[in-house]
């Protein structure tokens, strides 16, 4: 930084106006030069359409109406722009986080007028990119300090591939090339920000959320029954599918070029290949544990620090687990004042992490806010879920995630999250014990193993739980039927990847319950296409990063936070940390029967181990009991056999049998039923929207 910039920053920008007397000239001077020292960004929603019919006239009221549907993603500003000659319209909703000035307004045009950009996200290294662009001799007359302007300049200078490879951030954007009449759509490496696109009627549509697309007059909205089977298996509709035929999700780390009014769509291009990253990482895995701990600590410090830049109040979610505590510890180490942290608790035993979070917050010295949620408060969220997700989604931790986002938004506009640590550093039970369990099972010949597995599943479907009443209480096995069924399913797996699929599936055979449907082939069924990794543990971690993380975890965090206009940042998914994690030897991830060994060693530098060592808890709710209690009437109406038969999506006999077994306490089907219920509630809202429209 030039000397005069340092002088201005030290003697003017760092001074506190409220504590000293300054002239009007000095205030104006400071406001003007503040642009030089900020990292700009915004969290937003984007959308657009490209008419393919005989008329390409743009209805500006329509594009504004579409943008209003995602106002929650950007309540601070809105912008629309149309290329009438091409029949293309772009719109943007803005949640201002950094660079609150009009200089960050979108859609943004390049100085030459050729390119127009709408962008959702944050580029954390955008100032570094500006420096690199200037060093390469480009003539850049910067109008402001937003990362949107930097991104647009990078795309002009380096092209799509070159720019995307340099970005460190979370983003989804659309770039219109007016000269070539080409629309580019792109999404960040790990899938933190969403992007839907596809044809409906005579129009090509794209946007951050489906609700913006569904109000277009050409919207058809035919439910894809095949995608519905994937939803039942995974609790979410995985990319590239969406719940609607003809509409896709752009996969993470991909961009796509679209031409000829949307009729010419090339295949999405991968600009950062996680499979290759994994292969190269494990092949080069090495390092002494102490050196790896130091390197991880340094990387975490930088990743967290970059995500602490904001011109609005900032805080963090804190559950008291390793990942969120790691993020908060790194934040507090870099902050001159107590970090604002947030957690929620439940009064129900077994679902409350608030006590652990409070103890961690006290040790780190954060400004901690906690909220104990009553069942009534949690249940009140359920009617909002179809609107929040606007696609069937049934990870039940969606409820506490929304509640903690709502709590945080009362105090801050940005919150850092600890998501990603389990996937990167082997934190799930399946990573720790799964490979050993499969190794033992695989030692049995497959025909015999399959026969035994079917026998166990048959036994599970008998009323085995009642047999437990004949045993002393201390010898009874809770939830024996469900455990036996899961064991039987895993024994029938053909290989390790099928074993993983069995462990992570909710409905094991969803095509048997969705009428007139066939389950599509996915990466979990094409094991030959997986990267060459040394063992099942590595394969599990890769598949978690490719599927479960973006399709479930990051979808949940994005929609829950955006529903309350809160920006959530995920520092553990900085791509440098992802690449580092794959270079870490497996024995530094799983050791002494515990996962995340390396991450634990870093955290113990900030928080004593005795404060952290406790059984891992999920971010859950007492769903099993709610379905038998306060939710029983609501669920019973949605699962009414006559209704199921008339709507024609699910086998009514099978669903009703599971419902009756659950209500009676004979079996625990709450996770299976929640998937059906979330679809039913979502579908009901879609029908109401059609009728009101």
Secondary structure, DSSP 8 states (H G I E B T S, - for coil): --HHHHHHIIIIITS-GGGS---HHHHHHHHHHGGGG---EEEEEEEEEEE-SS-----HHHHHHHHHTTGGG-BSEEEEEEETTTTEEEEEEEEEEE--SGGG-SSEE-TTSSEEEEEEEEETTHHHHHHHHHHTT------S--HHHHHHHHHHHHHHHHHHHH--EEEEEEEEETTTTEEEEEE-SS--S--EEEEETTEEEEESSHHHHTTSTT----B-HHHHHHHHHHSS--TT--SBTTEEE--TTEEEEEEGGGTEE---EESS-HHHHHHHHHHT----HHHHHHHHHHHHHHHHHHTT--SS-EEEE--SSHHHHHHHHHHHHT-SS--EEEEEEESSTTS--HHHHHHHHHHHT-EEEEEEE-HHHHHTTGGGHHHHHSS----TTHHHHHHHHHHHHTT-SEEE--TTHHHHHT-SHHHHHHHHHHHHHHTS-HHHHHHHHHHHHHHHHSSHHHHGGGS-GGG--TTHHHHHHHHHHHHT-SSHHHHHHHHH-SSTTGGGTBTT------TTT-GGGS---SSHHHHHHHHIIIIIIIIIIHHHHHHHHHTTT-EEE-GGG-HHHHHHHHHS-GGGTSBTTBS-HHHHHHHTTTS-HHHH-S----S---HHHHHHTTTHHHHHHHT-HHHHHHH-SB-HHHHHHHHHHHHHTSS--HHHHHHHHHHHHHHHHHHHHHHH-
